[in-house]
Amino acid sequence: MMKKIFTQKSKGKLIAELRTLQDRLTNLKDTERLFRYYYDNIPAYVYVKDKESNYIFINKKCEELFNVTREELIKRKYTDYDFFATDMAEKLRNNDKLIMQSGKSIETEEIGKPEGHQNFKLETGYRYYLALKFPLKDLGGNIIGVCGFSHDITKQKLLEIELQSANMKLKAALSEIKTLQGIIPICSYCHEIRDDKGAWEQMESYISKHSGAVFSHGVCPKCYDEQIRNIRSKGSE
């Protein structure tokens, strides 16, 4: 009788524990789905790497960028050398090492050519990323990898570079602009102008030197009539 009661109690306790475990697993799966939904919809490249800088998690945006699925990360190891050119991959790896060695987060711009072996979708040319990275720690506080959020800011950087170039051209143009200021000494008869060294030169030449203006010569109607009269007068003599 006691054995039967004990057995019934043990079964009841076991069933209760199994139900509790099942609820926890369900909650865990719900949490995992929520986690993936959040990171798959965030407007950034989200990734997690282990201590050897192998990717162990990427969000949907990274999947599209790398042309690799999360499931493929389980089948083989992928590093930045699979997705980026060597110079950029080395910069990314060095940043990872710095984070794991210092235990501190960093915010930095990462620049390079995304011409890795695995990726065929990225445009050629330099890409600019604003990255926020921080150390990944286990429950004991030990650093076991790196987490990161990267935003592609290539369009903004190209506009910034274009604006800087335009500003430099504007400054160069402004430095070449010459202006006429103050009192200009001019001859009342020949209209030549005296420069700051005391030399006299034609008005057109002086103005061109100090303003960048270029003269084209013609004849106004008044002068035309006067010159015609002079020519006829001389011809009749």
JOPEMO-V850725 format. One record per helix or strand of 2 or more residues. SS is the DSSP state (a for helix, b for strand). FROM is the first residue (numbers start at 1). TO is the last residue. If there is no record, write none. Layout:
ss=<SS:SS>
from=<FROM:FROM>
to=<TO:TO>
//
This chain:
ss=<a:b:b:a:a:a:a:b:b:b:a:b:b:a:a>
from=<2:45:55:60:70:80:86:106:126:143:154:193:200:203:221>
to=<41:50:58:66:75:82:102:113:137:152:176:194:201:211:236>
//
